[in-house]
Amino acid sequence: MPKPVQFQNRQHLVDKLASSKKHIASMISTISSDISSIVNESVSGNTFRAFKHMPDSPSHFFKSWAKERIDDKQIFESLVKCASASEYDRWLTKFSNDLDSSWINKMGENYGLYFGPRLKLCNLLMKRVVLWERIPNNRRERLIEIIHVPLDRYTLIAIKNCLDRNIERNFIGRIPNNPTMRFIINEQMYFALQNEIRSIAIDANVFPIYLDYLAWNISHSSADQNTSSNLDQIDILRFHEKTHGGTKKGLEFDWGYDEYSDEIVIINEKRKRHSYSIGEIGNILKTLESQFGTSFFPLANAVDKLSNGTERSGLGMAILREKPRDVYHAQGSSYLGVVLEECDFLKWNGKNRGIEWKIIDSNFNKDKLVKVIYK
């Protein structure tokens, strides 16, 4: 499972939500005609594994209950008629109470649902139900605006550093480092958190449910930290370049500066991620300057030679010096060289074979980089 993203502060989260708005909107544009698929896909097996040792299958029961209730004309029409957040709050409370009583009737008094897990199940369901084709488009748009965020490890860690201190102290308490859906123990805490999320969403000019798409869906779009599908890449990839190639025309890649991690982030043609910190790049340039002065230096990133330590001095070896044994990191030299060239720190020799650069400016720092990027 991918690691939850913890934002540094409220503004960091607001900025990320705002910059991710178009991307997330595209994720919730697909309408489904099959209520069975909607229900079956609304809650993952990982969530149901939290309900161990039940007399009956939690997954089977919930899916049967959910389909029956959403298919119920009166329940469905009352949902579609919700025109405000307060109306939806009341509808959801009644809906979740029905789940609680039905669960107890099926599982027994000793196997009732805790408050947090009960609401999470309902909110995961509603996140998918609003995309059902039976809901008129104008009503769907309103429901997407007012549905609640499922509260679990991913969303709670996302907002951990973003809460109003008075609300946190009086209603919520400090969110732990590894919270679960059972952290939510009562209605007062639950609505305090939902209202805080609504406030954050207003600041970002998005809908509250976007937080869940940011914290969970994008994080889970790939479990590989070296891929470009996670949320860290959404708003920082400002530039599109090509490597200098060889016999081919060069490999396309995207890059940008992540001000929060203080890194240059590169996404290569295979959508794999390379990242280099500001301090690391400064050290690389100092190493090259000490070795080559103002003369040209080679790419020096042959994988076999990097692996066995026989590669000649050059950009790839200077990177490897910063992170010994990380050959993948050093192979990113073909991309990093172009980036530093575009930022006026290096000059290319103009050759597609025998690629070399020389240092124009070895005094690499954040201020110079930002000035170049935003010029």
N, C-alpha and C positions, 0 to 999 in steps of 0.2 A: 504493500500500500504506500502511495506517495506521502511524504511528510506534509502536514498542514502548514499553511503559510501564515505567519504572524506578522501583522503590519506594525510599523514602528510607532505610529500614532494615528489619530483620527484623520489628519490631513493626508497622510500617506494612503490610507484606505479610500478616502474621498477621491483623490487623484487617480488611483488605480481603477475605481469604479467608473469614473467619468471617461477615462481613456479607453476603457473596455466596452463602452456602451454599444457601439455598432457591432462588435464581435459577438457579444452576448445576445443582442437582438436577433442576429442571424441564427442563433442556436434555438430560439423559441419561435421560429416562424413555420415549423412543419406541423401541419394539422393532421390528426389521426381520426380515422373513421371507425376503428375497432375498439370498443370499450374493454374487451377482454385483454387486448394487448396493452392498453393503457394501464389497467389495474396490475397485470402481471409484471410489467416493467417498472412500476412506480417505486417498489421497495426491493432493495437488493438482498441477497442471501446473507451478507455480512450483518445487516441490521437484524434479521430474524435469528441469527445465531446468538444474539443477546438474550433471547427468550428460551433459555434451555430448561429442560426437565419439565416441560408442560405435558399434561395428560393427552393433549391432541396436538396436531401439527399447527404451530402458529401461522406459518405461511399459508397453508391451505385454508385455515379459518378466515384469516384476514382478507384474502383475495375473494373468497366467497361472500363474506360480509360486504366488502367494498362494492363489488359488482351489483349485488342486490340493492344496496342503498342508492348508488348513483343511478341505477335504472329506475328507481322509484320516482314516479312522476311528481309527487308532491315535494319530495326532498330536492329533486333536480330543479324544479321551477323556483323553489325558494332560494336556491343558490344563485340562479341566473338573475333573480330580481335584486340581489344585493347591490346597492348603488353607492354605498359609502363604506369606509373602513370599519366604522362602528357597527353597521348592519352585518358586515361579514364576521366581525369578532363574535357577535351573538350567534350567528349561524354556526360557526366553527365550534363554539363551546357546546352547543346542543348536539352537533354531529359527533364530537369526541366523547361526550357523555354517553351517547348511544353505543359507541364502540366499547366503552368501558363496561357498561351493563351487559352487552351481548357477549363480551369476552368472559365475564364472570359466569354467565349462564352456561357457557360452553366448557370452560376450564375448571370452574369451581371457585368458591369464595377464597380459598387459599392461594389462588394464582391470578389475582387481579393485576391490572396494569398500573405501573407507577405513572405519575402525572407527566413527566417529561417524555418518556417513550410513547405514551398514548398520543400526545400532540405531535410528536415527530412522525408517527405513522400517518396521521391524518394530513399533515402538511406535505409529506412526500407524495401522497396520493393526489392532493389538490394541485400540486405542481404539474402533474401530468394531465389531470382532468380538464384543466382550463384550455388544453389543446385539442379537446374533443370537438369534432366537426358539428355536433348537435348544438353547440353553443353559438348563438349569433355573433358575428364579428364585433359589433359594437359592444356587446356584453362581455365578450372575451377580453377585449382591450381593458375594460374596467376591472374585471376580475384579476387580470395580470398585475394591475396596479395595486391591488389591496390584499392579495393572498399573503400568508405569513411565510417566514423563513423557517425551514426545518432546523432545529437547534441540536447540534451534535458537536463532536470534536472539531470538525473542520470550521464550522461557522463560529463556534465559541472562541476558538483560538484566533480566528481572523479579527474579532472585535475586542479581544482581551485588553489591548492597550488603547482602546478608542472610546471608552465609556465616560460619560459625565461623572465626575467624582462624587457628587452629592447623591445621584441616583444609585451609583455603585454601592456607596456606603449604606444607604438607607433601605434599598430594596433588593439588591442583587448579591452583594458580597464579592470578594475577589475571585475572578474566574481562575481555577487551578491550571497548572501547566499541562495537565492531561485530562481535560474534562470529558464526560460522556453525556448522553442524553438524560441520564438520571441526575445530573447536576441541577436540573430544573425541578424544584420540589413543590411549587404551588403556583396558583394563578397570578398572584401579585408579582412574583419574580418573572414569570413567563411574559406577562404583558409589559413589564418594565423593559425587558430585553427587546421585545418586538418594537416598542415605541422608540427605543434608542436606535434600532436599525432603520426605522422609518425616518428618523431625523438625519441620520448619515446619508440615506438615499436621497433625501430632499437636497442636501448640500451638494451631492454629486449629480443631481438632475437625472436620476434613474429611479426605477421601481425597487422596492425592498427585496423582491425575490432575486434580483440581479446579484445580491451578495452570495446567495447559495450557488448560483452558476459560477461566480468568480472563485469562491472558496472550495467548491466540491467538483463541479463538472470540469472546469479547466484543469484543475490539479490532477484529475483522474483521466484526462484525455490521453495521457501517456505516463507510465510508471518509470520511464527512463529519464533520469535527470539530464541526460545529454541531448534530449530531443527538444524541438522548438514548440511543442504543442502546449506547454504549460503557461500559466498566466504571467510569468516573469518576462516573456518576450513580446507581449501584446503591444505595448506602447513605447518600446524603446528602439525598435528596428527602423531607423529613419532613412537608411541609405542602402542602395543596391549596387554592388560592384561585381567585377570579374577578376579572377586570378590571371596571371600573365601567361599561363597555359603550357606551352610545349608544342606538340603537333596539333593539339586541339585549339579551339578558339578561347579557351579559358573557362573556368568553372564559376558559375554564378553563386553569389552569396549575399546575405543581408547582414548589416551590422548596426550597432548603435551604442550609446553610452547610458548605462544604468546608474543614475545618480544616487540611488539608495544603497546599492552594493559597491559603488565606486569602481565599476568594472566596464571595460569594453566587452560587449557580448557579440559574438559572431555565430550566425546560423549558416552552415554550409549547404552545398547542393543536395546532400542526403538528409537535410533537415537535422543534422547533428549540431550540438552546441559546443562552442569554445568560449572561454571567458578568461580575461587577463586583467588583473587589478592595476590600478594606476601606479602603485608602488613597484609592482613586478615589472611593468613595462619600463619604468625609469631605470631599474637595475639592469634590464636587458640591454638598453641603449648604452649605459655606462660600460658594461662588459664589452660590447662591440667597439665602442670608442677606444677602450684601452688596448684592444687587440688590433684594430685596423686604422685607428685615427680617422682621417678624412678619405681613406681609400675605400674602394668597393669591397663588399663582403658577399659571400655566396648564400643561397637559400639554405643549403645543408640540412635537409630533412628526410633523407632516405631512411625508410623504416627499419631495414635490417641493420644499417650502420648505427642508427640511433640506439637500437636495441642492444648491440654488442659493444658500443662505445668506441667504434672506429670512425665515426663521422668526423669530417674536418670541422674546424671552427667556422662559425657562421651563425645565421639567425636561429636555425633549428637547435643547434647545440647551446646557444645562449639561453634559449627558453628552457631546454632540458636542465640546464644548470640551476635554474630557479626551482624546478620540481623534478628532481632526479627520479628516474624509472618511469615517469609518466610520458611515454612515447606519443600517445594520442595528443596530449597537450602540446608537445613540441612540433608535431606535424601540422598544427594550425599555423605554422610560420608562413605558409604560402598565402594565407588570408591576412594575418596580422601585418605582414610586410606591405600589402596593398593599402590597408587601413592607415598605417603610419605614413605611407607615401601621400595618401589623400589629405592627411592632416598636416603635411609640410614638415614632417620630421625626418623623412627619408627621401632619397632620389633614386629612381629606377634607372638601370643601365639601358633600357629600351629593347632588351633581347628576350625572346620567348624561350629560347634555349640558353642555358647558362645564365639564369636569372641572378642578378646581383643588385644590391642597393648600396648607397653610401649615406652616412649621417649628415643631415643638414643642420639639425638642432638636437642635441642630446639632453637638453634641459627640459625633459618631459614632465609636465605637471597638470593637475586638474584644470587650473584656470586657462592655460593655453589650449587644452583640448576643447573645453566648453566654448571658448571664443571661436574656434575653427568650426565646430559643429553647428553653432547657432548664428554664424555670420550670414 
